[in-house]
Amino acid sequence: MRLLIALALALIAEPALAHPPPLGIPGFFGGFLHPLFVPAHLLAVLGLGLLAGQQAPHWGRAVPGAYIIALLVGLGVLTLGVVPRGADLAVLALAVMSGGLLALARPLPEGAGGALAATTGLAIGLGSPPEVISLRAANLMLIGTGFGGTILLVVVVEAASRLTRTWQRVGGRILGSWIAASAILVLALRAAG
C-alpha cells in the first residue's frame, strides 16, 4: 500500500521551482509579466523609471536605451546557460540607489543615468532565469521578459515625466524614499538570514 501511495505521489508531482512563472503562466506571457511580479525587479524598474522621468529635461532617450540594451544583453547571456549568483542582490542594491537619488531630487549628469540604467538592465536580465523544463518555453519566457521589462520602463518614464506640479514632484520623492527603504529592508533580511 505504501508503495502504491509513493508511486501515485511521484506521478502527480510537478518540478520544484524556486522561481516559477508568474501566476503559473508559462511561455511568452509568463515572461512578459515577470518584471511586474518579482518585487525586486519591480522596485528597480520603478525607481529607475521615476528617476529618469524626474531628470527628463536633462536626460535624453539614451538612458532608457542603455537600460533596454543591457536588459537584452543580460537575457542573451542566460540563453548561453550562464546564471550568475547575486544578481538578485544587485537588483536590490540598484533599487536603493535609484530610490535614493529620486528622493534626493538633484540634477544628475546623463552619463551617470546611463550607467545606472545599463547596470540595472543587466542585473534584471541576469536575474531572470526561466525555470522551465523546455528550451522553447525558456526562450519564449526570455523574449517576454525583454518586452515586459522594456514596456514597463518606458511607461514609467513617460508617466513620471508628466509629473510637473510641485505636489507631484514631492510625491515622486516620497515614492523614491519608499522604494529605497523597501529594498534596504529586503537586503537586511537577506543579510540576517
Secondary structure, 3 states (H helix, E strand, C coil): CHHHHHHHHHHHCCCCCCCCCHHHCCHHHHHHHHHHHCHHHHHHHHHHHHHHHHCCCCCCCHHHHHHHHHHHHHHHHHHCCCCCCCHHHHHHHHHHHHHHHHHHCCCCCHHHHHHHHHHHHHHHHHCCCCCCCCHHHHHHHHHHHHHHHHHHHHHHHHHHHCCCCHHHHHHHHHHHHHHHHHHHHHHHHHHHC
